[in-house]
Amino acid sequence: MAPAPSKLYSDDVSLVVVLLDINPFFWGSTNSISFAKFLNHVIPFLNSLLLINQVNQVVLIATGVNSCGYIYDSEGGQLGSEGGNVDAIFSEVLQKLEEFVAEDQKKIGKEEDRAIAGIVPSLLSGSLSLALCSLRHVQMHVQQCQ
C-alpha cells in the first residue's frame, strides 16, 4: 500500500492564514456580535477548510493590544489524529488564546495610559509579517523537498 501523499509534494495544497484581532477595545466598542460568537463561527470555518482536503493547512495568528503571535498551525497533522473534531480544535485554540491574552496583558503596564486615552496602535503590520514568515516557511520546505 502506497503511503499518503505529503503536504509538501502536493500541487493543490492550500495554505490559509487567518489574522484574528483580539483587541478588547475593538470588541468592546462593537455591539453587533460578541467575540465568543465570532469565535464560534471561525473555528468551524477553519475546520471545514481542513476537511475539504486533507493536505490543506491553516495558520491562526492573533493580534492583541501589545503583541501578536501564532495561535494554531495545522502543519503537524494534528487534525488528522483528531479526526476533524471541532471540539478538540476549539479547546486547543481557546487554551492558546487564553495564554496569549495573559501574556499580552502583562505587556500593557506602561501602555495602559495610551489605551485609556483611546490611542491604541494597530499591530496589523506585525501580524502580516508573521503571516509572510509562515508562507515563506512553507515555501522553503517545498523547495527543499524538490
DRENTORKOL-3810 file (N, C-alpha, C; in nm, 4 decimals):
REM DRENTORKOL-3810
@n.u->0.0852; n.v->-0.1181; n.w->0.0000; ca.u->0.0000; ca.v->0.0000; ca.w->0.0000; c.u->0.0892; c.v->0.1237; c.w->0.0000
@n.u->0.0606; n.v->0.2161; n.w->-0.0871; ca.u->0.1400; ca.v->0.3377; ca.w->-0.1002; c.u->0.1092; c.v->0.4323; c.w->0.0155
@n.u->0.2121; n.v->0.5029; n.w->0.0667; ca.u->0.1880; ca.v->0.5980; ca.w->0.1753; c.u->0.1064; c.v->0.7168; c.w->0.1279
@n.u->0.0407; n.v->0.7815; n.w->0.2219; ca.u->-0.0382; ca.v->0.9005; ca.w->0.1900; c.u->0.0541; c.v->1.0109; c.w->0.1410
@n.u->0.0084; n.v->1.0920; n.w->0.0452; ca.u->0.0939; ca.v->1.1988; ca.w->-0.0074; c.u->0.1230; c.v->1.3026; c.w->0.1004
@n.u->0.2443; n.v->1.3500; n.w->0.1000; ca.u->0.2854; ca.v->1.4522; ca.w->0.1949; c.u->0.2294; c.v->1.5876; c.w->0.1527
@n.u->0.2124; n.v->1.6768; n.w->0.2494; ca.u->0.1669; ca.v->1.8123; ca.w->0.2185; c.u->0.2665; c.v->1.8831; c.w->0.1276
@n.u->0.3936; n.v->1.8472; n.w->0.1409; ca.u->0.4972; ca.v->1.9177; ca.w->0.0680; c.u->0.5028; c.v->1.8799; c.w->-0.0791
@n.u->0.4509; n.v->1.7638; n.w->-0.1169; ca.u->0.4607; ca.v->1.7182; ca.w->-0.2541; c.u->0.3340; c.v->1.7424; c.w->-0.3344
@n.u->0.2308; n.v->1.7848; n.w->-0.2733; ca.u->0.1039; ca.v->1.8023; ca.w->-0.3419; c.u->0.0980; c.v->1.9387; c.w->-0.4084
@n.u->0.0496; n.v->1.9399; n.w->-0.5320; ca.u->0.0389; ca.v->2.0666; ca.w->-0.6045; c.u->-0.0839; c.v->2.1473; c.w->-0.5642
@n.u->-0.1821; n.v->2.0808; n.w->-0.5091; ca.u->-0.3067; ca.v->2.1506; ca.w->-0.4773; c.u->-0.3201; c.v->2.1814; c.w->-0.3286
@n.u->-0.2087; n.v->2.2030; n.w->-0.2623; ca.u->-0.2112; ca.v->2.2374; ca.w->-0.1209; c.u->-0.2540; c.v->2.3827; c.w->-0.1055
@n.u->-0.3442; n.v->2.4067; n.w->-0.0151; ca.u->-0.3874; ca.v->2.5428; ca.w->0.0152; c.u->-0.3414; c.v->2.5789; c.w->0.1548
@n.u->-0.2831; n.v->2.6954; n.w->0.1672; ca.u->-0.2435; ca.v->2.7481; ca.w->0.2974; c.u->-0.3279; c.v->2.8714; c.w->0.3231
@n.u->-0.4044; n.v->2.8687; n.w->0.4298; ca.u->-0.4882; ca.v->2.9816; ca.w->0.4676; c.u->-0.4348; c.v->3.0369; c.w->0.5993
@n.u->-0.4020; n.v->3.1650; n.w->0.5997; ca.u->-0.3550; ca.v->3.2316; ca.w->0.7201; c.u->-0.4651; c.v->3.3271; c.w->0.7642
@n.u->-0.5143; n.v->3.3085; n.w->0.8867; ca.u->-0.6226; ca.v->3.3909; ca.w->0.9404; c.u->-0.5651; c.v->3.4801; c.w->1.0494
@n.u->-0.5873; n.v->3.6105; n.w->1.0354; ca.u->-0.5450; ca.v->3.7068; ca.w->1.1364; c.u->-0.6658; c.v->3.7398; c.w->1.2231
@n.u->-0.6553; n.v->3.7117; n.w->1.3513; ca.u->-0.7663; ca.v->3.7286; ca.w->1.4447; c.u->-0.7359; c.v->3.8446; c.w->1.5390
@n.u->-0.8149; n.v->3.9504; n.w->1.5307; ca.u->-0.7961; ca.v->4.0676; ca.w->1.6172; c.u->-0.8656; c.v->4.0416; c.w->1.7503
@n.u->-0.7876; n.v->4.0286; n.w->1.8563; ca.u->-0.8469; ca.v->4.0045; ca.w->1.9882; c.u->-0.8346; c.v->4.1275; c.w->2.0774
@n.u->-0.8181; n.v->4.2422; n.w->2.0172; ca.u->-0.8076; ca.v->4.3680; ca.w->2.0893; c.u->-0.9395; c.v->4.3967; c.w->2.1609
@n.u->-0.9393; n.v->4.4030; n.w->2.2947; ca.u->-1.0644; ca.v->4.4246; ca.w->2.3675; c.u->-1.1268; c.v->4.5617; c.w->2.3417
@n.u->-1.0463; n.v->4.6593; n.w->2.3006; ca.u->-1.1003; ca.v->4.7913; ca.w->2.2712; c.u->-1.1864; c.v->4.7879; c.w->2.1453
@n.u->-1.1497; n.v->4.7016; n.w->2.0505; ca.u->-1.2315; ca.v->4.6850; ca.w->1.9303; c.u->-1.3590; c.v->4.6083; c.w->1.9628
@n.u->-1.3456; n.v->4.4945; n.w->2.0305; ca.u->-1.4616; ca.v->4.4101; ca.w->2.0573; c.u->-1.5557; c.v->4.4724; c.w->2.1598
@n.u->-1.5038; n.v->4.5599; n.w->2.2454; ca.u->-1.5890; ca.v->4.6274; ca.w->2.3420; c.u->-1.6717; c.v->4.7382; c.w->2.2798
@n.u->-1.6234; n.v->4.7918; n.w->2.1670; ca.u->-1.6942; ca.v->4.9043; ca.w->2.1048; c.u->-1.7994; c.v->4.8597; c.w->2.0033
@n.u->-1.7922; n.v->4.7347; n.w->1.9584; ca.u->-1.8917; ca.v->4.6869; ca.w->1.8617; c.u->-1.9987; c.v->4.6068; c.w->1.9339
@n.u->-2.1219; n.v->4.6374; n.w->1.9048; ca.u->-2.2329; ca.v->4.5671; ca.w->1.9693; c.u->-2.3006; c.v->4.4668; c.w->1.8769
@n.u->-2.2554; n.v->4.4585; n.w->1.7514; ca.u->-2.3230; ca.v->4.3727; ca.w->1.6550; c.u->-2.2999; c.v->4.2242; c.w->1.6827
@n.u->-2.1810; n.v->4.1865; n.w->1.7251; ca.u->-2.1512; ca.v->4.0461; ca.w->1.7520; c.u->-2.0460; c.v->4.0389; c.w->1.8627
@n.u->-2.0614; n.v->3.9437; n.w->1.9507; ca.u->-1.9640; ca.v->3.9282; ca.w->2.0588; c.u->-1.8448; c.v->3.8476; c.w->2.0091
@n.u->-1.7337; n.v->3.8584; n.w->2.0798; ca.u->-1.6136; ca.v->3.7843; ca.w->2.0413; c.u->-1.6374; c.v->3.6338; c.w->2.0508
@n.u->-1.7073; n.v->3.5893; n.w->2.1534; ca.u->-1.7354; ca.v->3.4464; ca.w->2.1692; c.u->-1.8171; c.v->3.3931; c.w->2.0524
@n.u->-1.9169; n.v->3.4691; n.w->2.0105; ca.u->-1.9998; ca.v->3.4262; ca.w->1.8970; c.u->-1.9170; c.v->3.4249; c.w->1.7686
@n.u->-1.8318; n.v->3.5250; n.w->1.7523; ca.u->-1.7448; ca.v->3.5311; ca.w->1.6353; c.u->-1.6514; c.v->3.4095; c.w->1.6324
@n.u->-1.5938; n.v->3.3751; n.w->1.7466; ca.u->-1.5039; ca.v->3.2605; ca.w->1.7549; c.u->-1.5781; c.v->3.1302; c.w->1.7267
@n.u->-1.7055; n.v->3.1246; n.w->1.7660; ca.u->-1.7870; ca.v->3.0065; ca.w->1.7356; c.u->-1.8101; c.v->2.9895; c.w->1.5856
@n.u->-1.7903; n.v->3.0947; n.w->1.5075; ca.u->-1.8009; ca.v->3.0866; ca.w->1.3624; c.u->-1.6652; c.v->3.0604; c.w->1.2973
@n.u->-1.5588; n.v->3.1128; n.w->1.3554; ca.u->-1.4256; ca.v->3.0993; ca.w->1.2972; c.u->-1.3757; c.v->2.9548; c.w->1.3045
@n.u->-1.3934; n.v->2.8887; n.w->1.4186; ca.u->-1.3400; ca.v->2.7530; ca.w->1.4360; c.u->-1.4020; c.v->2.6542; c.w->1.3369
@n.u->-1.5334; n.v->2.6501; n.w->1.3197; ca.u->-1.5879; ca.v->2.5602; ca.w->1.2171; c.u->-1.5427; c.v->2.5969; c.w->1.0750
@n.u->-1.5220; n.v->2.7251; n.w->1.0503; ca.u->-1.4706; ca.v->2.7665; ca.w->0.9196; c.u->-1.3319; c.v->2.7071; c.w->0.8951
@n.u->-1.2446; n.v->2.7184; n.w->0.9953; ca.u->-1.1101; ca.v->2.6621; ca.w->0.9824; c.u->-1.1162; c.v->2.5104; c.w->0.9672
@n.u->-1.2021; n.v->2.4484; n.w->1.0442; ca.u->-1.2166; ca.v->2.3029; ca.w->1.0368; c.u->-1.2675; c.v->2.2602; c.w->0.8991
@n.u->-1.3614; n.v->2.3355; n.w->0.8434; ca.u->-1.4141; ca.v->2.2989; ca.w->0.7116; c.u->-1.3069; c.v->2.3104; c.w->0.6040
@n.u->-1.2186; n.v->2.4098; n.w->0.6160; ca.u->-1.1083; ca.v->2.4206; ca.w->0.5204; c.u->-1.0183; c.v->2.2978; c.w->0.5263
@n.u->-0.9970; n.v->2.2478; n.w->0.6470; ca.u->-0.9106; ca.v->2.1314; ca.w->0.6625; c.u->-0.9796; c.v->2.0027; c.w->0.6189
@n.u->-1.1107; n.v->1.9979; n.w->0.6312; ca.u->-1.1834; ca.v->1.8779; ca.w->0.5909; c.u->-1.2052; c.v->1.8689; c.w->0.4404
@n.u->-1.2006; n.v->1.9817; n.w->0.3708; ca.u->-1.2174; ca.v->1.9823; ca.w->0.2251; c.u->-1.1075; c.v->1.8997; c.w->0.1589
@n.u->-0.9848; n.v->1.9185; n.w->0.2053; ca.u->-0.8706; ca.v->1.8467; ca.w->0.1507; c.u->-0.7752; c.v->1.8187; c.w->0.2657
@n.u->-0.7351; n.v->1.6940; n.w->0.2818; ca.u->-0.6537; ca.v->1.6569; ca.w->0.3970; c.u->-0.5148; c.v->1.7193; c.w->0.3958
@n.u->-0.4702; n.v->1.7725; n.w->0.2823; ca.u->-0.3389; ca.v->1.8346; ca.w->0.2771; c.u->-0.3440; c.v->1.9868; c.w->0.2914
@n.u->-0.4621; n.v->2.0440; n.w->0.3094; ca.u->-0.4725; ca.v->2.1875; ca.w->0.3344; c.u->-0.4088; c.v->2.2212; c.w->0.4683
@n.u->-0.3637; n.v->2.3442; n.w->0.4796; ca.u->-0.3015; ca.v->2.3889; ca.w->0.6038; c.u->-0.3638; c.v->2.5211; c.w->0.6462
@n.u->-0.3839; n.v->2.5362; n.w->0.7774; ca.u->-0.4414; ca.v->2.6575; ca.w->0.8342; c.u->-0.3487; c.v->2.7094; c.w->0.9433
@n.u->-0.3253; n.v->2.8394; n.w->0.9417; ca.u->-0.2471; ca.v->2.9055; ca.w->1.0459; c.u->-0.3334; c.v->3.0170; c.w->1.1029
@n.u->-0.3452; n.v->3.0211; n.w->1.2354; ca.u->-0.4228; ca.v->3.1248; ca.w->1.3036; c.u->-0.3265; c.v->3.2139; c.w->1.3804
@n.u->-0.3306; n.v->3.3437; n.w->1.3507; ca.u->-0.2438; ca.v->3.4415; ca.w->1.4161; c.u->-0.3317; c.v->3.5409; c.w->1.4904
@n.u->-0.3020; n.v->3.5631; n.w->1.6177; ca.u->-0.3792; ca.v->3.6576; ca.w->1.6992; c.u->-0.3053; c.v->3.7905; c.w->1.7076
@n.u->-0.3835; n.v->3.8984; n.w->1.7054; ca.u->-0.3310; ca.v->4.0330; ca.w->1.7215; c.u->-0.3947; c.v->4.0933; c.w->1.8449
@n.u->-0.3136; n.v->4.1238; n.w->1.9440; ca.u->-0.3638; ca.v->4.1817; ca.w->2.0680; c.u->-0.3361; c.v->4.3304; c.w->2.0743
@n.u->-0.3343; n.v->4.3846; n.w->2.1950; ca.u->-0.3078; ca.v->4.5265; ca.w->2.2147; c.u->-0.1590; c.v->4.5556; c.w->2.2003
@n.u->-0.0750; n.v->4.4666; n.w->2.2537; ca.u->0.0691; ca.v->4.4912; ca.w->2.2550; c.u->0.1536; c.v->4.3862; c.w->2.1856
@n.u->0.0931; n.v->4.2841; n.w->2.1338; ca.u->0.1716; ca.v->4.1796; ca.w->2.0692; c.u->0.0859; c.v->4.1028; c.w->1.9696
@n.u->0.1531; n.v->4.0204; n.w->1.8932; ca.u->0.0846; ca.v->3.9293; ca.w->1.8025; c.u->0.1639; c.v->3.7988; c.w->1.8012
@n.u->0.0950; n.v->3.6900; n.w->1.7730; ca.u->0.1644; ca.v->3.5619; ca.w->1.7770; c.u->0.0817; c.v->3.4499; c.w->1.7170
@n.u->0.1506; n.v->3.3375; n.w->1.6927; ca.u->0.0851; ca.v->3.2185; ca.w->1.6377; c.u->-0.0021; c.v->3.1538; c.w->1.7441
@n.u->-0.1238; n.v->3.1191; n.w->1.7078; ca.u->-0.2161; ca.v->3.0522; ca.w->1.7977; c.u->-0.2350; c.v->2.9073; c.w->1.7561
@n.u->-0.2482; n.v->2.8835; n.w->1.6288; ca.u->-0.2745; ca.v->2.7474; ca.w->1.5816; c.u->-0.2101; c.v->2.7264; c.w->1.4455
@n.u->-0.1492; n.v->2.6112; n.w->1.4269; ca.u->-0.0911; ca.v->2.5733; ca.w->1.2992; c.u->-0.1220; c.v->2.4258; c.w->1.2772
@n.u->-0.1878; n.v->2.3947; n.w->1.1697; ca.u->-0.2286; ca.v->2.2568; ca.w->1.1427; c.u->-0.1205; c.v->2.1766; c.w->1.0713
@n.u->-0.0031; n.v->2.2311; n.w->1.0561; ca.u->0.1023; ca.v->2.1679; ca.w->0.9783; c.u->0.1413; c.v->2.0295; c.w->1.0301
@n.u->0.1417; n.v->2.0088; n.w->1.1583; ca.u->0.1885; ca.v->1.8837; ca.w->1.2151; c.u->0.0931; c.v->1.7670; c.w->1.1995
@n.u->-0.0134; n.v->1.7836; n.w->1.1246; ca.u->-0.1102; ca.v->1.6757; ca.w->1.1080; c.u->-0.1946; c.v->1.6550; c.w->1.2322
@n.u->-0.2085; n.v->1.7591; n.w->1.3125; ca.u->-0.2822; ca.v->1.7478; ca.w->1.4386; c.u->-0.4274; c.v->1.7121; c.w->1.4157
@n.u->-0.4870; n.v->1.7638; n.w->1.3093; ca.u->-0.6284; ca.v->1.7393; ca.w->1.2875; c.u->-0.6548; c.v->1.5988; c.w->1.2376
@n.u->-0.5605; n.v->1.5413; n.w->1.1648; ca.u->-0.5795; ca.v->1.4055; ca.w->1.1167; c.u->-0.5925; c.v->1.3074; c.w->1.2321
@n.u->-0.5177; n.v->1.3301; n.w->1.3384; ca.u->-0.5244; ca.v->1.2407; ca.w->1.4533; c.u->-0.6519; c.v->1.2625; c.w->1.5335
@n.u->-0.7084; n.v->1.3820; n.w->1.5232; ca.u->-0.8309; ca.v->1.4105; ca.w->1.5980; c.u->-0.9549; c.v->1.3808; c.w->1.5157
@n.u->-0.9359; n.v->1.3440; n.w->1.3906; ca.u->-1.0488; ca.v->1.3123; ca.w->1.3056; c.u->-1.1360; c.v->1.4321; c.w->1.2744
@n.u->-1.0782; n.v->1.5518; n.w->1.2730; ca.u->-1.1567; ca.v->1.6711; ca.w->1.2422; c.u->-1.2519; c.v->1.7081; c.w->1.3536
@n.u->-1.2192; n.v->1.6736; n.w->1.4760; ca.u->-1.3043; ca.v->1.7003; ca.w->1.5905; c.u->-1.3034; c.v->1.8495; c.w->1.6226
@n.u->-1.4144; n.v->1.9158; n.w->1.5982; ca.u->-1.4239; ca.v->2.0602; ca.w->1.6187; c.u->-1.4036; c.v->2.0955; c.w->1.7661
@n.u->-1.4538; n.v->2.0139; n.w->1.8573; ca.u->-1.4393; ca.v->2.0426; ca.w->2.0000; c.u->-1.2932; c.v->2.0403; c.w->2.0429
@n.u->-1.2163; n.v->1.9448; n.w->1.9913; ca.u->-1.0744; ca.v->1.9360; ca.w->2.0263; c.u->-0.9980; c.v->2.0563; c.w->1.9720
@n.u->-1.0304; n.v->2.0952; n.w->1.8501; ca.u->-0.9655; ca.v->2.2126; ca.w->1.7905; c.u->-1.0043; c.v->2.3376; c.w->1.8674
@n.u->-1.1328; n.v->2.3491; n.w->1.8989; ca.u->-1.1843; ca.v->2.4654; ca.w->1.9709; c.u->-1.1175; c.v->2.4788; c.w->2.1073
@n.u->-1.1030; n.v->2.3674; n.w->2.1791; ca.u->-1.0415; ca.v->2.3750; ca.w->2.3119; c.u->-0.8939; c.v->2.4116; c.w->2.3022
@n.u->-0.8257; n.v->2.3602; n.w->2.1997; ca.u->-0.6847; ca.v->2.3953; ca.w->2.1813; c.u->-0.6683; c.v->2.5432; c.w->2.1489
@n.u->-0.7521; n.v->2.5938; n.w->2.0586; ca.u->-0.7454; ca.v->2.7352; ca.w->2.0218; c.u->-0.7795; c.v->2.8231; c.w->2.1415
@n.u->-0.8817; n.v->2.7861; n.w->2.2176; ca.u->-0.9185; ca.v->2.8648; ca.w->2.3367; c.u->-0.8058; c.v->2.8684; c.w->2.4390
@n.u->-0.7427; n.v->2.7541; n.w->2.4611; ca.u->-0.6325; ca.v->2.7486; ca.w->2.5579; c.u->-0.5180; c.v->2.8394; c.w->2.5141
@n.u->-0.4821; n.v->2.8330; n.w->2.3870; ca.u->-0.3729; ca.v->2.9170; ca.w->2.3378; c.u->-0.4120; c.v->3.0643; c.w->2.3352
@n.u->-0.5394; n.v->3.0938; n.w->2.3094; ca.u->-0.5848; ca.v->3.2333; ca.w->2.3139; c.u->-0.5777; c.v->3.2880; c.w->2.4562
@n.u->-0.6166; n.v->3.2061; n.w->2.5539; ca.u->-0.6077; ca.v->3.2488; ca.w->2.6942; c.u->-0.4634; c.v->3.2779; c.w->2.7332
@n.u->-0.3720; n.v->3.1911; n.w->2.6922; ca.u->-0.2301; ca.v->3.2137; ca.w->2.7207; c.u->-0.1811; c.v->3.3408; c.w->2.6529
@n.u->-0.2234; n.v->3.3627; n.w->2.5287; ca.u->-0.1820; ca.v->3.4809; ca.w->2.4547; c.u->-0.2345; c.v->3.6081; c.w->2.5207
@n.u->-0.3616; n.v->3.6075; n.w->2.5595; ca.u->-0.4208; ca.v->3.7251; ca.w->2.6230; c.u->-0.3514; c.v->3.7549; c.w->2.7560
@n.u->-0.3190; n.v->3.6515; n.w->2.8325; ca.u->-0.2489; ca.v->3.6714; ca.w->2.9594; c.u->-0.1122; c.v->3.7357; c.w->2.9370
@n.u->-0.0380; n.v->3.6880; n.w->2.8379; ca.u->0.0924; ca.v->3.7465; ca.w->2.8059; c.u->0.0773; c.v->3.8888; c.w->2.7535
@n.u->-0.0243; n.v->3.9117; n.w->2.6724; ca.u->-0.0484; ca.v->4.0443; ca.w->2.6166; c.u->-0.0832; c.v->4.1442; c.w->2.7264
@n.u->-0.1611; n.v->4.0998; n.w->2.8251; ca.u->-0.1993; ca.v->4.1888; ca.w->2.9353; c.u->-0.0800; c.v->4.2228; c.w->3.0238
@n.u->0.0147; n.v->4.1308; n.w->3.0356; ca.u->0.1358; ca.v->4.1597; ca.w->3.1132; c.u->0.2142; c.v->4.2735; c.w->3.0512
@n.u->0.2077; n.v->4.2836; n.w->2.9188; ca.u->0.2831; ca.v->4.3854; ca.w->2.8467; c.u->0.2134; c.v->4.5204; c.w->2.8469
@n.u->0.0869; n.v->4.5246; n.w->2.8885; ca.u->0.0112; ca.v->4.6502; ca.w->2.8832; c.u->0.0716; c.v->4.7543; c.w->2.9770
@n.u->0.0972; n.v->4.7204; n.w->3.1022; ca.u->0.1558; ca.v->4.8075; ca.w->3.2032; c.u->0.1721; c.v->4.9523; c.w->3.1662
@n.u->0.2830; n.v->4.9865; n.w->3.1028; ca.u->0.3147; ca.v->5.1246; ca.w->3.0687; c.u->0.2278; c.v->5.1781; c.w->2.9559
@n.u->0.1726; n.v->5.0907; n.w->2.8766; ca.u->0.0916; ca.v->5.1328; ca.w->2.7630; c.u->-0.0528; c.v->5.1639; c.w->2.8032
@n.u->-0.0879; n.v->5.1361; n.w->2.9276; ca.u->-0.2270; ca.v->5.1476; ca.w->2.9709; c.u->-0.2812; c.v->5.2896; c.w->2.9564
@n.u->-0.1990; n.v->5.3894; n.w->2.9851; ca.u->-0.2454; ca.v->5.5276; ca.w->2.9747; c.u->-0.2830; c.v->5.5636; c.w->2.8312
@n.u->-0.2038; n.v->5.5165; n.w->2.7352; ca.u->-0.2349; ca.v->5.5431; ca.w->2.5944; c.u->-0.3630; c.v->5.4735; c.w->2.5540
@n.u->-0.3836; n.v->5.3520; n.w->2.6022; ca.u->-0.5029; ca.v->5.2765; ca.w->2.5655; c.u->-0.6282; c.v->5.3421; c.w->2.6226
@n.u->-0.6183; n.v->5.3918; n.w->2.7450; ca.u->-0.7330; ca.v->5.4578; ca.w->2.8071; c.u->-0.7652; c.v->5.5869; c.w->2.7329
@n.u->-0.6629; n.v->5.6553; n.w->2.6850; ca.u->-0.6839; ca.v->5.7801; ca.w->2.6119; c.u->-0.7409; c.v->5.7553; c.w->2.4728
@n.u->-0.7513; n.v->5.6304; n.w->2.4322; ca.u->-0.8083; ca.v->5.5984; ca.w->2.3022; c.u->-0.7051; c.v->5.5878; c.w->2.1915
@n.u->-0.5780; n.v->5.5958; n.w->2.2264; ca.u->-0.4724; ca.v->5.5833; ca.w->2.1265; c.u->-0.4214; c.v->5.4397; c.w->2.1314
@n.u->-0.4842; n.v->5.3541; n.w->2.0554; ca.u->-0.4462; ca.v->5.2139; ca.w->2.0539; c.u->-0.3848; c.v->5.1837; c.w->1.9180
@n.u->-0.2543; n.v->5.1549; n.w->1.9158; ca.u->-0.1910; ca.v->5.1297; ca.w->1.7866; c.u->-0.2371; c.v->4.9967; c.w->1.7264
@n.u->-0.2344; n.v->4.9898; n.w->1.5965; ca.u->-0.2700; ca.v->4.8669; ca.w->1.5276; c.u->-0.1457; c.v->4.7818; c.w->1.5091
@n.u->-0.1591; n.v->4.6562; n.w->1.5381; ca.u->-0.0486; ca.v->4.5633; ca.w->1.5185; c.u->-0.0703; c.v->4.4775; c.w->1.3947
@n.u->-0.1496; n.v->4.5283; n.w->1.3027; ca.u->-0.1771; ca.v->4.4546; ca.w->1.1802; c.u->-0.0486; c.v->4.4267; c.w->1.1025
@n.u->0.0421; n.v->4.5228; n.w->1.0996; ca.u->0.1675; ca.v->4.5017; ca.w->1.0253; c.u->0.2482; c.v->4.3881; c.w->1.0870
@n.u->0.2472; n.v->4.3766; n.w->1.2190; ca.u->0.3165; ca.v->4.2659; ca.w->1.2846; c.u->0.2538; c.v->4.1326; c.w->1.2509
@n.u->0.1213; n.v->4.1273; n.w->1.2484; ca.u->0.0513; ca.v->4.0039; ca.w->1.2130; c.u->0.0764; c.v->3.9664; c.w->1.0676
@n.u->0.0774; n.v->4.0661; n.w->0.9806; ca.u->0.1061; ca.v->4.0394; ca.w->0.8395; c.u->0.2491; c.v->3.9881; c.w->0.8213
@n.u->0.3410; n.v->4.0392; n.w->0.9009; ca.u->0.4792; ca.v->3.9902; ca.w->0.8957; c.u->0.4864; c.v->3.8440; c.w->0.9370
@n.u->0.4133; n.v->3.8074; n.w->1.0421; ca.u->0.4093; ca.v->3.6669; ca.w->1.0834; c.u->0.3460; c.v->3.5799; c.w->0.9753
@n.u->0.2438; n.v->3.6319; n.w->0.9096; ca.u->0.1801; ca.v->3.5568; ca.w->0.8019; c.u->0.2771; c.v->3.5347; c.w->0.6864
@n.u->0.3530; n.v->3.6374; n.w->0.6512; ca.u->0.4519; ca.v->3.6228; ca.w->0.5445; c.u->0.5616; c.v->3.5242; c.w->0.5835
@n.u->0.6014; n.v->3.5259; n.w->0.7105; ca.u->0.7010; ca.v->3.4289; ca.w->0.7581; c.u->0.6469; c.v->3.2869; c.w->0.7466
@n.u->0.5213; n.v->3.2687; n.w->0.7785; ca.u->0.4585; ca.v->3.1373; ca.w->0.7681; c.u->0.4545; c.v->3.0903; c.w->0.6235
@n.u->0.4190; n.v->3.1796; n.w->0.5330; ca.u->0.4165; ca.v->3.1467; ca.w->0.3903; c.u->0.5562; c.v->3.1111; c.w->0.3405
@n.u->0.6540; n.v->3.1875; n.w->0.3832; ca.u->0.7928; ca.v->3.1617; ca.w->0.3419; c.u->0.8415; c.v->3.0277; c.w->0.3975
@n.u->0.8017; n.v->2.9968; n.w->0.5188; ca.u->0.8392; ca.v->2.8692; ca.w->0.5808; c.u->0.7877; c.v->2.7518; c.w->0.4978
@n.u->0.6643; n.v->2.7574; n.w->0.4561; ca.u->0.6058; ca.v->2.6517; ca.w->0.3734; c.u->0.6759; c.v->2.6463; c.w->0.2383
@n.u->0.7028; n.v->2.7611; n.w->0.1803; ca.u->0.7685; ca.v->2.7668; ca.w->0.0502; c.u->0.9090; c.v->2.7069; c.w->0.0569
@n.u->0.9824; n.v->2.7332; n.w->0.1632; ca.u->1.1169; ca.v->2.6779; ca.w->0.1784; c.u->1.1128; c.v->2.5262; c.w->0.1914
@n.u->1.0150; n.v->2.4737; n.w->0.2635; ca.u->1.0014; ca.v->2.3278; ca.w->0.2772; c.u->0.9722; c.v->2.2629; c.w->0.1426
@n.u->0.8890; n.v->2.3261; n.w->0.0635; ca.u->0.8572; ca.v->2.2726; ca.w->-0.0688; c.u->0.9822; c.v->2.2713; c.w->-0.1559
@n.u->1.0597; n.v->2.3784; n.w->-0.1521; ca.u->1.1814; ca.v->2.3858; ca.w->-0.2329; c.u->1.2848; c.v->2.2819; c.w->-0.1892
@n.u->1.2959; n.v->2.2561; n.w->-0.0596; ca.u->1.3908; ca.v->2.1569; ca.w->-0.0097; c.u->1.3527; c.v->2.0147; c.w->-0.0514
@n.u->1.2268; n.v->1.9888; n.w->-0.0651; ca.u->1.1797; ca.v->1.8543; ca.w->-0.0993; c.u->1.1842; c.v->1.8261; c.w->-0.2490
@n.u->1.2048; n.v->1.9278; n.w->-0.3285; ca.u->1.2056; ca.v->1.9075; ca.w->-0.4740; c.u->1.3433; c.v->1.8770; c.w->-0.5255
END
